[in-house]
Amino acid sequence: MEARAVEKYMRISPRKVKLVIDLVRDKKVEDAVNILSFTPKKAAELVRKAINSAASNAVENHGMEEDGLFISKIYVNEGPILKRFRPRARGRATRIRKRTSHITVIVSDGKEEEEQTHGTKS
């Protein structure tokens, strides 16, 4: 059984978020939250909120046990880019690209995988 949470339009570059996401991939939810609470990056707080939201969705909507949850998939996609302009020398302008991110977290309790592996062996 899986539950998901998607945080959209986060005002941070996907490249910066990916560094933080790689720290918690395939970890238990409790361990991931502990790691992120001590990670000194802005993206750590955003990813931690997404993980907590996915865990809450799993407990409330699917009736899963909170203790057995782990992060089965976590990834970041690029959102729309806000384009701004900055004045430069000699009357010119330079484009500033303010990037946004969509963070997707899928948590699982691992019971589906056990059922599938036991079903294929017989």
C-alpha angles and dihedrals in degrees: 000000000000137000127190143198128193123199108197135196096013108174097233133093116265089228091062092046092051091061090059095041091057089061094062105032113131094005130127113267093243093051092046092052090050092050093048094048088063097041110104099216132105090232091059092068092048093049091046090054091050092050092049090049092051091048091050090050090052093052098041103036103030103026095234124159112258093215096061098047121119134173106261096174133009126168143151128226129193116258129198117309119233109219118211132169131227123198116243137185123302095020096299129130134215124212117239114202114207106196127209132200140212111210117200123191124184117188126191138186094216096236095115091054091051091050092049094049093047091047094054096049096061 
